[in-house]
Amino acid sequence: MMSNLFSVFDPSTSGLNLPLNWASTFLGLMFIPTSLWLIPSRHQTVWNVLLTKLHNEFKTLLGTKSINKGSTFLFVSLFSLILFNNFLGLFPYIFTSTSHLTMTLTLALPLWAGFMMFGWINNMNHMFEHLVPQGTPTALMPFMVCIETISNIIRPGTLAVRLTANMIAGHLLLTLLGNNGPTITQSLLWVLIMAQILLLILESAVAMIQSYVFAVLSTLYSSEVN
């Protein structure tokens, strides 16, 4: 039994006391070469269909002004990276890097900063228009500017915290149920196993949904600065 409930999120390995668990972030890269030289399988076909659907949806969200060749590649890659890390974290003894703000903020903050810099440098009038929604009464305009400014500033934090919190919550529930295994009676053992299976299915759905939400929100933030 673990001495600390949160030790499952510790990036340091027990042997060398070094944060080598972060290397699991790049395990998803192992799947890329197989798509380049192997004969396409059913899994590869399903993955290609999914990426095509995402490409078309992101292209719609970006709008006609933002559509350039390869404009959706960034967001499809972002979705793939987060999805691989979320799914790999469900396997035993594989570290979940997306359960740390270090990882999620590293993804969200540079994207947000790049969008803001591009918008204020190239479309300053458009960015000012976003601070005051259409139809806002004159008396409320100063308050709306403050509210919209704060909402823009906290965007990378909300993106990062949303993904991290969802990953932590599911893994904590799985850890709590797993720690009760040695102390539970044999009559309730099957109940525990079924609960673990159902929770694992739920976590798989959360892994897909959260990666999709992160990528879609990033695409929407990008479309606002054009």
C-alpha positions in Angstrom: 0.0 0.0 0.0 1.3 3.5 -0.9 2.4 5.7 1.9 0.7 8.7 0.2 -2.4 8.8 -1.9 -0.9 11.4 -4.2 2.4 9.4 -4.7 0.8 8.0 -7.9 1.3 11.5 -9.4 5.0 11.7 -8.3 7.1 12.2 -11.5 10.3 11.0 -9.7 11.3 7.3 -9.9 11.9 5.5 -6.7 15.3 4.1 -7.8 17.2 7.1 -9.1 15.0 9.9 -7.5 14.9 11.6 -10.9 11.8 12.8 -12.7 12.3 10.2 -15.4 8.5 9.5 -15.5 8.2 12.6 -17.8 9.6 10.4 -20.5 6.2 8.7 -20.8 5.0 11.9 -22.5 6.8 10.9 -25.6 5.5 7.3 -25.7 2.8 8.4 -28.2 5.6 9.1 -30.7 6.1 5.3 -31.0 2.8 5.1 -32.9 3.7 7.6 -35.6 6.3 5.5 -37.6 3.8 2.6 -37.9 1.4 4.8 -39.8 4.1 5.7 -42.4 5.4 2.3 -43.6 3.0 -0.5 -42.3 0.0 -1.7 -44.3 -3.0 0.3 -42.9 -5.0 -1.7 -40.4 -8.5 -1.2 -39.1 -7.2 0.8 -36.2 -5.2 3.0 -38.5 -8.2 3.5 -40.8 -10.4 4.5 -37.8 -7.7 6.9 -36.6 -7.4 8.5 -40.1 -11.2 8.9 -40.2 -11.1 10.6 -36.8 -8.3 13.0 -37.8 -10.2 13.9 -41.0 -13.4 14.6 -39.0 -11.4 16.8 -36.6 -9.7 18.6 -39.5 -13.0 19.5 -41.0 -14.5 20.6 -37.7 -11.5 22.8 -36.8 -11.5 24.3 -40.3 -15.1 25.3 -39.7 -14.4 26.8 -36.3 -11.4 28.8 -37.6 -13.6 30.4 -40.3 -12.8 31.4 -43.8 -10.4 34.2 -42.8 -8.1 31.8 -41.0 -8.0 28.9 -43.4 -4.6 28.4 -44.8 -2.8 25.3 -45.9 -2.1 23.3 -42.7 -3.9 25.7 -40.4 -5.6 22.9 -38.5 -2.4 20.8 -38.1 -1.5 22.4 -34.8 -4.8 21.7 -33.2 -5.1 18.1 -34.5 -1.5 17.5 -33.2 -2.5 19.0 -29.9 -5.5 16.7 -29.6 -3.4 13.7 -30.5 -0.7 14.5 -27.9 -3.2 15.0 -25.1 -5.3 11.9 -26.1 -2.2 9.7 -26.2 -1.0 10.9 -22.8 -4.5 10.6 -21.2 -5.0 7.0 -22.5 -1.5 5.8 -21.7 -2.0 7.1 -18.1 -4.7 4.5 -17.7 -2.3 1.6 -18.1 -0.5 0.3 -15.0 2.9 1.8 -14.1 2.7 4.5 -16.8 2.9 8.1 -15.5 0.1 10.5 -16.4 1.8 13.7 -17.4 -1.4 15.5 -18.1 -2.3 15.3 -14.4 0.3 17.9 -13.7 -0.1 21.7 -14.3 3.5 21.7 -15.5 2.4 19.8 -18.6 -0.9 21.4 -19.2 0.2 25.0 -18.6 3.2 24.3 -20.9 0.6 23.5 -23.6 -1.9 26.2 -22.8 0.2 29.3 -21.9 2.4 29.5 -25.1 -0.7 29.0 -27.3 -2.6 31.7 -25.5 0.3 34.1 -25.5 0.9 33.6 -29.2 -2.8 34.2 -30.0 -2.8 37.4 -27.9 0.4 38.7 -29.4 -0.8 38.0 -33.0 -4.2 39.6 -32.4 -2.9 42.8 -30.7 -0.1 43.3 -33.2 -2.1 42.6 -36.4 -5.7 43.2 -35.5 -5.7 45.7 -32.7 -9.1 47.3 -33.5 -10.7 43.8 -33.7 -9.3 43.0 -30.3 -10.7 46.2 -28.8 -14.1 45.3 -30.3 -14.0 42.0 -28.3 -13.7 43.9 -25.0 -17.1 45.5 -25.5 -19.8 43.1 -26.7 -22.3 44.5 -29.2 -25.3 46.1 -27.6 -23.7 46.9 -24.2 -25.1 50.0 -22.5 -22.7 52.9 -22.2 -22.8 52.9 -18.4 -21.7 49.2 -18.3 -18.9 49.5 -20.8 -16.1 50.1 -18.3 -17.3 47.0 -16.3 -17.5 44.9 -19.4 -13.9 45.9 -20.4 -12.7 44.7 -17.0 -14.7 41.5 -17.1 -13.6 40.6 -20.7 -10.0 41.4 -19.8 -10.0 39.1 -16.8 -11.7 36.4 -18.8 -9.0 36.6 -21.4 -6.2 36.5 -18.9 -7.5 33.4 -17.1 -8.1 31.4 -20.2 -4.8 29.5 -20.1 -5.3 28.7 -16.4 -8.8 27.4 -17.0 -7.6 25.2 -19.9 -4.8 23.8 -17.8 -6.8 23.3 -14.5 -9.7 21.7 -16.3 -7.6 19.0 -17.9 -5.5 18.5 -14.8 -8.4 18.3 -12.4 -10.3 15.7 -14.5 -7.2 13.5 -14.8 -6.5 13.7 -11.1 -10.0 13.0 -10.0 -10.4 9.8 -12.0 -7.0 8.4 -11.0 -7.6 9.2 -7.3 -10.9 7.2 -7.5 -9.1 4.3 -9.2 -6.4 4.4 -6.5 -8.8 4.5 -3.6 -10.8 1.5 -4.9 -7.6 -0.4 -5.6 -6.2 0.2 -2.1 -9.4 -1.3 -0.6 -8.8 -4.6 -2.3 -6.7 -6.3 0.4 -9.2 -5.3 3.2 -12.5 -6.1 1.4 -14.4 -9.3 2.0 -14.7 -11.9 -0.6 -18.4 -11.4 -1.1 -17.8 -7.8 -2.1 -14.8 -8.5 -4.2 -16.9 -8.8 -7.4 -18.6 -5.5 -6.7 -15.2 -3.9 -6.4 -14.0 -5.4 -9.7 -17.2 -4.2 -11.5 -16.8 -0.8 -10.0 -13.2 -0.6 -11.2 -14.2 -1.7 -14.8 -17.0 0.8 -15.0 -14.8 3.6 -13.6 -12.1 2.6 -16.2 -14.7 2.9 -19.0 -15.7 6.3 -17.6 -12.0 7.4 -17.5 -11.5 6.4 -21.1 -14.5 8.6 -22.1 -13.1 11.5 -20.0 -9.7 11.0 -21.6 -11.2 11.5 -25.1 -13.6 14.3 -24.1 -11.0 16.4 -22.3 -8.5 16.2 -25.1 -11.3 17.2 -27.5 -12.4 20.1 -25.3 -8.8 21.4 -24.9 -8.3 21.3 -28.7 -11.7 22.9 -29.5 -11.3 25.7 -27.0 -7.8 26.4 -28.3 -9.2 26.6 -31.9 -11.9 29.0 -30.7 -9.4 31.2 -29.0 -7.4 31.3 -32.2 -10.4 32.2 -34.3 -11.1 35.2 -32.1 -7.9 37.0 -33.0 -8.4 37.0 -36.8 
